[in-house]
Amino acid sequence: MMRGLLRSLFPGVMALKVLVTGGAGFIGSNFIRYLLKTHADCMVINLDKLTYAGSLENLADVESNPNYRFQRGDICDAGLVERLMQDGVDAVVHFAAESHVDRSIADPRVFVETNVLGTHNLLEMARRRRVARFVHISTDEVYGSLPPLEKANEEWPFAPSSPYAASKAAADLLARSFWKTYQFPVILARACNNYGPYQFPEKFIPMMITNALEGEKLPLYGDGLNEREWIFVEDHCRALDRILHAGRAGETYNIGTGELVTNLAVARSLLRILGKSEDQVDFVADRPGHDRRYALDATKIQRALGWKPEVSLEAGLARTVEWYRAHSAWVQKAKSGEYREYYEKFYVHRRASLAGI
């Protein structure tokens, strides 16, 4: 079915060429690996700036694949993006973004530059080159904090709370405008929180795991009762593959599991899997504008594209813990240098703030 739909979208194309932006990051690297494994006739160009959160080590197992090519560069570089588009790109899957909320609070400007201006640059160059499909990766955070029992469908109004979420909402609106104004074939994908292998340790779940393994405290904002949906990254990649091959241009698809849990419950589950004491949980002062609850209605993608999550949170957390245990060298390299300075600045400071120091 997927191959037939692919051929109808790209008639005469023997090998689909996909430009993946931000492919050296967490979700992007997992998606590239999934795409190359699942579609033998797919060629991938990976455009990544290689900031602190991106690493070619994340794709060491595919670097010799003849269908894979890496290009270091910035999505804001119009000349570079246009040259890549001239290589005969059939589709763009756009992950590249500054994505950490705390960093957006400290320095919003870089989020606007990358997430808004960079997205515009990609859209414009792809439109000029008549790229046949553009999948824009967004987030559930554009909807803001939801009331109890409510779930956001794709038409839910935007109410972003952080500079990060606001920059992604702006990028979503730009992408939608390219469909409405130019009929450029954009599709938006808004997912809940991802977790799994290769996630940079400033993010919640890998921070909890790696800190616990190292005998450090697990910093938890506020009372830890903020609710989130969590999706194992491979499930997200399967959803994006469906969207790339069978999604309708101009549509938006929420990607969620429907399973809400508190941050405290996730931390406790990880400590239980690791055989560690809950005494390692360290409540720190809450961050500004911290959303209380995210929840997605993913009915549309389930009915229209036949996708549903396959990995339960319990199984996914266990697999993630085992990956970080088995990749201690990767973790130590990721947690050195800039990350260590950042960790000390944000979490140690907030612990002191909570204590009234």
Secondary structure, DSSP 8 states (H G I E B T S, - for coil): -HHHHHHHHSTT-SSEEEEEETTTSHHHHHHHHHHHHH-TTEEEEEEE---TT--GGGGTTTTT-TTEEEEE--TT-HHHHHHHHTTT--EEEE------HHHHHH-HHHHIIIIIIIHHHHHHHHHHTT-SEEEEEEEGGGG----TT--B-TT------SHHHHHHHHHHHHHHHHHHHH---EEEEEE-EEESTT--TTSHHHHHHHHHHTT--EEEETTS--EEEEEEHHHHHHHHHHHHHH--TT-EEEE--S-EEEHHHHHHHHHHHHT--GGGEEEE---TT--SB--B--HHHHHHH-----S-HHHHHHHHHHHHHHTHHHHHHHTSTHHHHHHIIIIIHHHHHHTT-
